Amino acid sequence: MELNKIIQGDCIQIMKEMPSRYIDLIVTDPPYGDNVGYGWNNKTIINNENPLINCTALVEMYRVLKLNSSLYLFTNWKHYPFLTEFISRYTKFKIRHLVVWEKHNFGLGWAFRHQYELILVLEKGKPKYNLKNFSDVQTASHINHNKSNHPHQKPVDLLMKMIEHSSKVGDLVLDPFAGSGSTGKACEKLDRKWIGIELDEKWINRREKDNGK
Ligand SMILES: C[S@@+](CC[C@H](N)C(=O)[O-])C[C@H]1O[C@@H](n2cnc3c(N)ncnc32)[C@H](O)[C@@H]1O
């Protein structure tokens, strides 16, 4: 499988083509299943109406991860109870921790603005962690929506923190719901190899355009 690029396709099918115990770390941000549009342009993403998509993918994610490795899984407060119930009952992952991503910046508007998102830390075996100062509240700026960017683009500095904490130089990191490819960018800055998978060609083309390809 080609490394350091986003593969276009359904992550469940593509992960099925990967050998077992192949990946050192997974960092991913699946659709939350809340079926809403985002930002001024009310953009939607594929499978956002499907709260089961990340559950189904978790089974393959477990298989492709090496023993003693971690998975960082973005979620939100609505999907969290359903997701943790599924993980505990139907996967072999251990739920190690819940990290809160606190956004420096959040827009004003109606009541209860979203200033945080959640990141579940799941373990296969007993992974080692590298940073002594990694807090369970991580602060990073939210990326504002514009007409052309991905409505869920995640900050590269936040992703780098998790990658640094749970992998070493040269390790292979997977993001099966890659979107605009932020995880790949974070890996490149930290000299990790990476594989991204994204179903929607639009975001892959957008990334290539931004990178001047
Ligand atoms: C929340 S977004 C990820 C955004 C990404 N973290 C970023 O920084 O740009 C989730 C992505 O998963 C993609 N997706 C949905 N179902 C998928 C599937 N079955 N296989 C691969 N990608 C999928 C969507 O098209 C969407 O771009």
The ligand as a MOL file (V3000), in Angstrom:
LIG
                    3D

  0  0  0     0  0            999 V3000
M  V30 BEGIN CTAB
M  V30 COUNTS 27 29 0 0 0
M  V30 BEGIN ATOM
M  V30 1 C -14.9590 14.7940 10.2460 0
M  V30 2 S -14.3120 14.6430 8.6600 0 CHG=1
M  V30 3 C -12.5480 14.5820 8.8610 0
M  V30 4 C -11.8760 15.9220 8.7710 0
M  V30 5 C -10.3790 15.8560 8.9690 0
M  V30 6 N -10.0490 15.5370 10.3340 0
M  V30 7 C -9.6870 17.1470 8.5740 0
M  V30 8 O -8.9320 17.7130 9.3790 0
M  V30 9 O -9.9180 17.6160 7.4380 0 CHG=-1
M  V30 10 C -14.7440 13.0020 8.2610 0
M  V30 11 C -14.4430 12.5950 6.8410 0
M  V30 12 O -14.7650 11.2110 6.6770 0
M  V30 13 C -15.1470 11.0210 5.3220 0
M  V30 14 N -15.8350 9.7240 5.2410 0
M  V30 15 C -17.1210 9.4170 5.5340 0
M  V30 16 N -17.3450 8.1050 5.3780 0
M  V30 17 C -16.1750 7.5470 4.9750 0
M  V30 18 C -15.7600 6.2210 4.6520 0
M  V30 19 N -16.6100 5.1920 4.7220 0
M  V30 20 N -14.4650 6.0180 4.2850 0
M  V30 21 C -13.5950 7.0570 4.2050 0
M  V30 22 N -13.9280 8.3380 4.4990 0
M  V30 23 C -15.1990 8.5840 4.8860 0
M  V30 24 C -16.0050 12.2280 5.0000 0
M  V30 25 O -16.0610 12.4580 3.6050 0
M  V30 26 C -15.2550 13.3420 5.7710 0
M  V30 27 O -14.3850 14.0540 4.9300 0
M  V30 END ATOM
M  V30 BEGIN BOND
M  V30 1 1 1 2
M  V30 2 1 2 3
M  V30 3 1 2 10
M  V30 4 1 3 4
M  V30 5 1 4 5
M  V30 6 1 5 6
M  V30 7 1 5 7
M  V30 8 2 7 8
M  V30 9 1 7 9
M  V30 10 1 10 11
M  V30 11 1 11 12
M  V30 12 1 11 26
M  V30 13 1 12 13
M  V30 14 1 13 14
M  V30 15 1 13 24
M  V30 16 1 14 15
M  V30 17 1 14 23
M  V30 18 2 15 16
M  V30 19 1 16 17
M  V30 20 1 17 18
M  V30 21 2 17 23
M  V30 22 1 18 19
M  V30 23 2 18 20
M  V30 24 1 20 21
M  V30 25 2 21 22
M  V30 26 1 22 23
M  V30 27 1 24 25
M  V30 28 1 24 26
M  V30 29 1 26 27
M  V30 END BOND
M  V30 END CTAB
M  END
